[in-house]
């Protein structure tokens, strides 16, 4: 049975993180279009669509962990919160501050925390862990983009 209040709170936290980050960085997004981009760079219009889907999946995944009876859920949710914070800061470093190398190091930190989170979630719920796989794959791709943008624009 779905606990709708917990699900809505979980989705609000994840989507709210993305929305707040987008609001803070929205005036700097045009910078992306003016950069030397790698050949695999997607159009900027794709990013909000992908990130919305990923934040929904993150919220559902966190909800599953929160609703579990596992004694490991507190630690797993702490790592989830830390990676959300790291995720929130990355676009500010990249888009607002144009710190491409620092943002590359930062996104690698995010990538590591996502791996840790998936591992912890898997010990509680396979479904919750699997819902994070698209996020992990996207951040892997975003790491490549970040590095190439640093390399092509230094």
TADASUL-V337002 format. One record per pair of residues at least 12 apart in sequence whose C-alpha atoms are under 6 Angstrom apart, sorted by sequence separation. I is the first residue (numbers start at 1). J is the second residue. D is the distance in whole Angstrom. If there is no record, write none. Layout:
i->(I	I)
j->(J	J)
d->(D	D)
This chain:
i->(90	86	83	83	79	15	14	104	104	76	14	11	10	101	100	10	7	21	28	61	28	25	57	54	37	36)
j->(103	110	110	113	117	55	55	146	147	120	59	59	59	150	150	63	63	88	95	128	96	96	131	135	149	152)
d->(6	6	6	6	6	5	5	6	6	6	5	4	5	6	5	6	6	6	6	4	6	6	6	6	6	6)
